[in-house]
Amino acid sequence: MYKNKITQALLLTAGLSLAATSFTSMAAEVPAGVKLAAKQELVRGNGTEVASLDPHKTEGVPESHVIRDLLEGLVNQDGNGKIIPGVAERWESKDNKTFTFYLRKEAKWSNGDSVTAHDFVYSFQRAVDPLTASPYSWYIEMTSMSNAADIIAGKKDKSTLGVKALDDYTLEVQLDNAVPYFVMMMGHTTMKAVHQATIEKYGEQWTKPENFVGNGAFVVSNWVVNERIEMTPNKYYWDNAKTVLTKVTYLPIENQVAEMNRFLSGELDITNEVPNEHFKRLQKEHPESLAIKGNLCTYYYNFNTQKPPFDDVRVRKAVSYAIDRNVVANILLGQGQKPAYFLTPEIVAGFSPELPEYGKMTQKERNAKAVALLEEAGYNKANPLKFSLLYNTSENHKKLAVAIGSMWKKTLGVDVTLENQEWKTYLETKKQGQFEAARAGWCGDYNEASTFTTLMEGQNTTGGIHYKSAQYDELVKRATESTSEAERTELYYAQETLLAKDMPIAPIYQYVTTRLVNPHVGGYAANNAEDKLYSKDMYIIAE
């Protein structure tokens, strides 16, 4: 039910109104009568070691969790996913092409410098600069920001990007096309501001605790790689008076059972997820700590369409069809996940396409079709299909891969080799195309279908996508340029139809976020579909 309320709030704040938009900001709002604990320290599991803390060098969810506490963009989200002010206290647009953001004058960097519109000009230009090699530069192109595409392609200088400081506290952004959800897009990690002088002084070393300068609610105080990242409040943060926590620690725990045990022993306040095989026990024995919510994410297997055997669409379809998504979602997981036949999850605002043909089949029918396709492609008992499946280190990913591998073996006689890599190596391997099939997940950067469908655009290798389709790229281009919401929606549906036809990925399930949250944690955003958690909004309740 909350999905519709979130959608309404997001659309209302996305620049659709001609009038200027302003809001009351949110921070740790402690309800009257709640007694706070003497010790205000929060420990969170984060799944893996972050690849970087530079917002223009990252592409993963673990990094975004941490960066959200350290750096602030123009806008934030509240606990229900509603867009609220960040550095910008208000904004306006008359045509959804020219946006003016009015920055709060009390915003400061952690060294005491003022945060200005010039910082955002520098940061946006840095993100599209080919020399930065940002894995998310394409995201700014998808905002339709003027000249972004040509800058990324090396055809124009970064100084021509459609962003300028009208004065120290007024930022103007010019788009080539009207984008009604542009303000939503400004909440993404790539759109965070960075401190120019610090980067110019320290280069790649600027994120080290001794060098770090940020404008978020917290600063890095200690970083032990593969062990912990510790933060303390930024005394210069404009809303620091409402920050309750005195310390936040992120632990890169890749083993979900180990993470669960550390939570149950009192070492963690919030886990990243829960081990699938322990879900029912946790539901029975620790219902007060189990937090489940719908999430704007899809879990899928990615096929490298540029090399054998997955350069053959028949092989891709056979392998996809033979995955019993109902067993995965309802039996192996069973936490509320939904079988996926689209890249875009159905929780996305305004997204309700017709199921593709293979989604309407029974699993028996899909299996029969898979066998026929694989035989047509030249594979049989005498010549079995063999390939490797790459996944990043995680017991949950491993267990699903083993189960799905068994489905492939039973139905198709496939020999699959599981290949495990740690997060940073896994990202690079996929980016370089050095894989055959790989586990992947994509979480929306804002609540609109384009955040998923643009992932498959031909120039985009974020997440290891190596799908090249001129027809698909044309659909993306038309949707980006369209000024009609109805037309854009139909184009999104057409993109999903083409993905079902070409099958560059095998969607498997639509996520829910399931984690353990100690009941003494207040301010946890239980209704944020994008799972944007801000430590500045949280506090520890006395027990």
C-alpha positions in Angstrom: 0.0 0.0 0.0 2.8 2.4 0.8 4.1 2.1 -2.7 1.4 4.3 -4.1 1.9 6.9 -1.4 5.6 7.0 -2.1 5.0 7.2 -5.9 2.6 10.2 -5.4 5.1 12.0 -3.1 8.0 11.4 -5.6 6.0 12.7 -8.6 4.8 15.7 -6.7 8.4 16.7 -5.8 10.0 15.8 -9.1 9.6 19.2 -10.7 6.2 18.6 -12.2 4.8 21.7 -10.7 5.5 25.1 -12.3 5.9 26.7 -8.9 9.0 26.7 -6.7 9.2 23.7 -4.5 10.4 23.8 -0.9 10.0 21.5 2.1 10.8 21.0 5.8 13.9 18.8 6.0 14.1 15.7 8.1 16.8 14.5 10.5 16.7 12.3 13.6 13.2 13.1 14.9 12.9 11.5 18.3 9.2 11.0 19.3 8.1 12.6 22.6 8.5 10.3 25.5 11.2 8.1 23.9 14.2 7.7 26.3 17.5 7.7 24.5 20.3 5.3 25.5 23.4 6.8 27.1 25.6 5.3 24.3 24.6 6.4 20.9 26.7 4.2 18.6 25.3 2.2 15.6 27.0 -0.8 14.0 25.8 -1.9 10.5 26.6 -4.9 8.4 27.4 -3.8 4.8 27.9 -7.1 2.9 31.4 -6.5 1.5 34.4 -4.2 1.5 33.7 -1.1 -0.5 35.5 -0.6 -3.8 35.9 3.2 -3.1 34.4 6.1 -1.2 34.7 8.4 -4.2 31.1 8.9 -5.5 32.4 9.3 -9.0 34.4 6.0 -8.9 31.7 3.7 -7.5 28.8 1.7 -8.9 27.6 -0.6 -6.1 25.1 -0.6 -3.3 27.6 -1.2 -0.5 29.4 2.0 -1.5 26.2 4.0 -1.7 25.3 3.0 1.9 28.5 4.5 3.2 28.7 7.5 1.0 25.2 8.5 1.9 26.4 9.3 5.4 29.6 11.1 4.2 28.5 13.3 1.3 25.3 15.2 0.5 23.7 16.1 -2.8 21.1 18.6 -3.7 18.3 16.4 -2.3 17.7 13.5 0.1 14.9 11.1 0.9 12.8 10.8 4.0 11.8 7.5 5.6 8.9 7.0 3.1 11.0 7.7 0.0 9.8 11.2 -0.4 12.2 13.7 -2.0 13.3 16.3 0.6 15.9 19.1 0.6 19.6 18.3 1.0 22.1 21.1 0.2 19.3 22.7 -1.9 16.6 24.1 0.3 14.3 24.6 -2.6 14.1 24.3 -6.4 12.0 25.3 -9.4 11.4 24.7 -13.0 8.8 26.1 -15.5 9.4 23.6 -18.3 11.2 20.5 -16.7 14.2 21.5 -18.9 15.8 24.3 -16.9 16.1 23.7 -13.2 17.2 26.2 -10.6 18.3 25.0 -7.2 18.7 27.4 -4.3 21.4 26.2 -1.9 21.3 26.8 1.8 23.9 29.2 3.0 24.6 27.3 6.2 25.8 24.2 4.4 29.5 23.6 5.2 32.3 21.1 4.3 33.8 19.2 7.2 36.8 21.6 7.2 34.5 24.7 7.6 34.4 25.8 4.0 31.0 26.8 2.6 29.3 24.5 0.2 28.5 26.5 -3.0 27.0 26.1 -6.4 30.5 26.0 -7.8 31.1 22.8 -5.9 28.3 21.1 -7.8 29.5 22.5 -11.1 32.9 21.0 -10.4 31.5 17.7 -9.2 29.1 17.2 -12.2 31.9 18.1 -14.6 34.2 15.7 -12.9 31.7 12.9 -13.2 31.4 13.2 -17.0 35.1 13.9 -17.6 36.5 10.9 -19.5 39.7 11.3 -17.4 37.7 10.5 -14.3 36.5 7.2 -16.0 33.4 7.2 -13.8 31.5 3.9 -14.2 28.3 6.0 -13.8 29.0 8.8 -16.2 26.3 7.4 -18.4 23.8 8.3 -15.6 24.3 12.0 -16.2 23.8 11.4 -19.9 20.5 9.8 -19.1 19.4 12.9 -17.2 19.6 14.7 -20.6 22.0 17.3 -19.1 23.1 19.4 -22.0 26.3 18.2 -23.8 26.8 15.3 -21.4 26.8 12.7 -24.1 29.4 14.6 -26.2 31.7 15.2 -23.2 31.6 11.5 -22.2 32.4 10.6 -25.8 35.4 13.0 -25.8 33.8 15.3 -28.4 33.4 18.4 -26.2 35.1 19.8 -23.1 33.7 19.2 -19.7 33.2 23.0 -19.3 30.3 22.8 -21.8 28.2 20.7 -19.5 24.7 22.2 -18.9 25.3 23.3 -15.4 26.4 26.7 -14.1 26.6 28.7 -10.9 24.4 31.8 -11.2 26.0 32.9 -7.9 27.5 31.2 -4.9 24.2 29.7 -3.8 22.1 29.4 -7.0 22.7 26.5 -9.4 21.1 26.2 -12.8 21.0 22.9 -14.7 20.0 22.9 -18.4 18.6 19.7 -20.0 18.2 18.9 -23.7 14.8 17.3 -23.1 12.1 17.8 -20.5 12.6 15.3 -17.7 9.8 15.5 -15.1 11.6 13.1 -12.7 14.9 15.0 -12.9 14.9 16.1 -9.3 14.5 12.4 -8.2 17.7 11.6 -10.2 19.6 14.2 -8.2 19.4 11.9 -5.1 21.9 9.4 -6.7 25.4 8.8 -5.4 27.0 10.1 -8.6 25.4 13.5 -8.1 27.0 14.1 -4.6 29.3 17.1 -4.3 33.0 16.6 -3.6 35.6 19.0 -2.3 37.7 20.3 -5.2 40.7 21.5 -3.2 41.0 18.2 -1.3 40.9 16.2 -4.5 43.4 18.4 -6.2 45.8 18.1 -3.3 45.5 14.4 -2.5 44.3 12.8 -5.8 43.2 9.2 -5.4 44.1 9.4 -1.7 41.5 12.0 -0.8 39.1 9.5 0.8 41.6 8.4 3.4 40.5 9.4 6.9 43.4 11.8 7.4 42.6 13.5 4.1 38.8 13.3 3.9 36.6 16.4 3.6 32.9 15.8 3.1 29.6 17.7 3.5 27.5 14.9 4.9 26.4 14.3 8.4 29.4 12.2 9.2 33.2 12.0 8.5 35.5 9.0 8.2 37.4 8.6 11.4 38.9 5.2 10.8 39.1 2.8 7.9 40.6 -0.7 8.2 40.3 -2.4 4.9 38.2 -5.6 5.1 37.5 -5.0 8.7 35.6 -1.7 9.4 34.8 1.8 8.5 34.1 4.1 11.4 32.5 7.6 11.3 31.9 10.4 13.7 29.5 13.4 13.3 30.6 16.3 11.0 30.4 19.2 13.4 30.0 21.6 10.5 27.0 19.7 8.9 24.2 22.2 8.6 21.7 20.0 10.5 24.3 18.6 13.0 22.2 19.7 16.0 19.7 17.0 15.1 22.3 14.2 14.6 21.9 11.9 17.6 24.4 9.1 16.9 28.0 9.8 18.1 29.6 7.0 16.1 28.6 4.8 13.1 30.5 1.6 12.1 30.1 -0.4 8.9 31.4 -4.0 8.9 32.1 -5.7 5.5 30.7 -9.2 6.4 30.2 -11.3 3.3 29.0 -14.5 5.1 25.4 -14.0 6.1 25.5 -16.7 8.8 28.4 -15.0 10.5 26.6 -11.7 10.2 23.5 -13.2 11.7 25.4 -14.7 14.6 27.2 -11.4 15.3 23.8 -9.7 15.4 22.3 -12.3 17.8 25.3 -11.9 20.1 24.7 -8.1 20.2 27.7 -7.0 18.1 25.6 -5.6 15.3 22.5 -3.3 15.3 21.5 -3.8 11.7 22.5 -6.6 9.3 22.8 -6.2 5.5 20.6 -9.3 4.9 19.8 -12.7 6.4 20.9 -16.2 5.4 18.1 -17.7 3.3 18.1 -21.0 5.1 17.7 -19.4 8.5 14.8 -17.1 7.6 11.9 -19.3 8.9 13.8 -19.8 12.2 14.4 -16.1 12.6 10.7 -15.5 11.8 9.7 -17.8 14.6 12.3 -17.0 17.2 13.1 -13.3 16.5 10.1 -11.7 14.9 10.7 -8.4 16.6 14.0 -8.0 14.8 13.1 -9.2 11.4 12.4 -6.3 9.0 11.0 -7.0 5.5 10.1 -4.4 2.9 9.5 -4.3 -0.8 12.6 -3.1 -2.7 13.3 -1.4 -6.1 15.7 -4.2 -7.2 15.8 -7.2 -9.6 18.1 -10.2 -9.3 19.2 -11.7 -12.6 21.8 -13.6 -14.5 23.7 -11.7 -17.1 24.8 -13.4 -20.3 27.9 -12.2 -22.2 26.3 -11.9 -25.7 29.7 -11.1 -27.3 31.2 -14.5 -26.9 30.2 -18.2 -27.1 28.1 -19.9 -26.0 25.8 -17.0 -25.2 26.3 -15.2 -28.5 23.4 -17.5 -29.6 20.0 -16.3 -28.5 18.7 -19.9 -28.5 21.2 -20.8 -25.8 20.3 -17.7 -23.8 16.6 -18.5 -23.9 17.1 -22.1 -23.1 19.2 -21.4 -20.0 16.7 -18.7 -18.9 13.6 -20.8 -19.4 15.0 -23.7 -17.4 15.2 -21.6 -14.2 12.2 -22.4 -12.1 11.6 -18.9 -10.7 8.6 -20.0 -8.6 10.9 -22.4 -6.7 13.5 -19.8 -6.3 11.2 -17.0 -5.1 8.7 -19.1 -3.0 10.7 -22.0 -1.7 14.4 -21.2 -1.7 13.8 -17.6 -0.6 10.2 -17.4 0.6 10.4 -14.0 2.2 8.0 -12.2 -0.2 10.2 -12.1 -3.3 8.3 -12.3 -6.6 9.3 -14.3 -9.7 10.8 -11.9 -12.3 10.2 -11.9 -16.1 11.2 -8.3 -16.5 14.3 -6.3 -15.7 12.0 -3.6 -14.2 10.3 -4.7 -11.0 6.6 -4.2 -10.7 7.0 -2.0 -7.6 8.2 0.8 -9.9 5.7 3.6 -10.2 3.3 3.2 -13.1 4.9 0.0 -14.4 2.4 -2.8 -15.2 3.2 -4.5 -18.5 1.8 -7.7 -19.9 3.9 -10.8 -19.1 6.1 -12.0 -22.0 5.0 -15.3 -23.5 7.5 -17.4 -21.6 6.2 -15.9 -18.4 2.7 -17.2 -19.2 3.9 -20.8 -19.7 4.0 -23.4 -17.0 7.4 -24.5 -15.9 6.9 -27.8 -17.7 6.2 -25.9 -20.9 9.2 -23.7 -20.4 11.4 -26.7 -19.8 10.2 -28.4 -23.0 10.9 -25.3 -25.0 14.3 -24.9 -23.4 15.3 -28.5 -24.4 14.1 -27.9 -28.0 16.1 -24.6 -28.2 19.3 -26.1 -26.9 19.0 -29.1 -29.3 18.4 -26.6 -32.2 21.6 -24.8 -31.1 23.5 -28.1 -31.4 23.7 -29.2 -27.8 22.7 -32.6 -26.5 23.9 -35.5 -24.3 26.8 -36.2 -26.7 27.7 -32.5 -26.8 26.5 -31.0 -23.5 26.5 -27.2 -23.0 29.3 -26.1 -20.7 29.8 -22.7 -19.2 31.0 -20.9 -16.1 28.8 -18.8 -13.8 30.5 -15.9 -12.0 29.2 -14.5 -8.7 30.5 -12.2 -6.0 31.4 -13.7 -2.6 28.2 -14.4 -0.7 26.7 -17.6 0.8 23.3 -16.6 -0.4 24.5 -16.1 -4.0 26.4 -19.4 -3.9 23.4 -21.4 -2.6 21.1 -20.0 -5.3 23.7 -20.7 -8.0 24.0 -24.3 -6.8 20.3 -24.8 -6.9 19.8 -23.2 -10.3 22.8 -25.2 -11.6 20.9 -28.3 -10.5 17.9 -27.2 -12.4 20.0 -26.7 -15.5 21.6 -30.1 -15.1 18.4 -31.9 -14.6 16.5 -30.2 -17.4 19.2 -29.6 -20.0 22.2 -31.7 -19.0 24.3 -28.6 -18.7 27.7 -28.6 -17.0 28.1 -25.4 -15.1 31.2 -24.3 -13.2 30.7 -21.9 -10.4 33.3 -19.1 -10.1 33.5 -16.9 -7.0 35.3 -13.5 -6.8 35.4 -10.8 -4.2 33.4 -7.7 -4.9 36.0 -5.4 -6.5 37.5 -8.1 -8.7 34.0 -9.3 -9.7 33.0 -5.8 -10.8 36.1 -5.4 -12.9 35.8 -8.9 -14.5 32.3 -8.1 -15.6 33.2 -4.7 -16.9 36.0 -6.2 -19.0 33.7 -8.9 -20.4 35.8 -11.7 -19.0 32.9 -14.0 -18.2 30.3 -16.2 -19.8 27.4 -15.8 -17.4 27.3 -13.8 -14.1 25.1 -13.2 -11.2 23.9 -9.6 -10.9 21.4 -7.4 -9.3 20.2 -3.9 -10.2 18.5 -1.5 -7.8 16.7 1.6 -9.1 18.4 5.0 -8.7 15.0 6.6 -8.7 11.4 5.5 -8.8 10.8 5.4 -12.6 11.2 2.6 -15.1 14.1 4.3 -17.1 16.4 3.6 -14.1 16.3 0.0 -15.2 15.8 0.1 -18.9 18.7 2.4 -19.6 21.0 -0.1 -18.0 20.8 -2.2 -21.2 21.8 0.7 -23.6 24.6 -0.3 -25.9 27.3 2.0 -24.6 26.6 1.2 -21.0 28.9 -1.4 -19.4 27.8 -0.7 -15.8 27.1 -3.9 -14.0 29.0 -5.8 -16.8 26.2 -5.4 -19.4 27.5 -6.3 -22.9 24.3 -6.1 -24.9 24.5 -4.4 -28.3 21.2 -3.7 -30.0 20.6 -0.8 -32.3 16.9 -1.4 -32.0 17.0 -1.3 -28.2 19.2 1.8 -28.2 16.7 3.6 -30.5 13.9 2.8 -28.1 15.9 4.2 -25.2 16.7 7.3 -27.2 13.0 7.9 -28.1 11.9 7.4 -24.5 14.6 9.8 -23.2 13.4 12.4 -25.7 9.7 11.9 -25.3 7.7 14.6 -23.5 4.6 12.4 -23.1 4.4 10.2 -20.0 2.0 7.8 -21.8 4.4 7.5 -24.8 7.4 6.9 -22.5 5.5 4.1 -20.7 4.7 2.4 -24.0 8.4 2.7 -25.0 9.5 1.1 -21.7 7.1 -1.8 -22.4 8.6 -2.1 -25.9 12.1 -2.3 -24.3 11.1 -5.0 -22.0 9.5 -6.9 -24.9 12.7 -6.7 -26.8 14.7 -7.9 -23.8 12.4 -11.0 -23.6 13.0 -11.6 -27.3 16.8 -11.2 -27.2 17.3 -12.4 -23.6 20.6 -10.8 -22.8 19.8 -11.3 -19.2 17.6 -13.9 -17.3 15.5 -12.0 -14.7 15.0 -14.3 -11.7 13.3 -12.6 -8.9 12.2 -9.2 -7.6 13.8 -8.3 -4.3 12.5 -7.7 -0.9 14.9 -6.2 1.6 15.1 -8.6 4.6 17.4 -7.8 7.4 17.7 -8.0 11.2 17.2 -4.6 13.0 17.6 -4.4 16.7 14.3 -3.0 18.2 16.4 -0.4 20.1 17.2 1.3 16.7 14.9 4.2 16.2 14.4 6.1 12.9 15.0 3.0 10.7 13.4 3.8 7.3 11.0 0.8 7.1 9.0 2.2 4.2 11.8 3.5 1.8 11.5 1.3 -1.3 15.0 2.3 -2.5 16.4 1.3 0.9 18.1 4.7 1.3 19.0 4.7 5.0 20.6 7.8 6.5 22.4 7.3 9.8 21.6 10.9 10.7 17.9 9.9 11.0 18.6 7.1 13.4 19.1 6.9 17.2 19.5 4.2 19.9 16.6 3.8 22.4 17.2 3.0 26.0 16.3 -0.6 26.9 
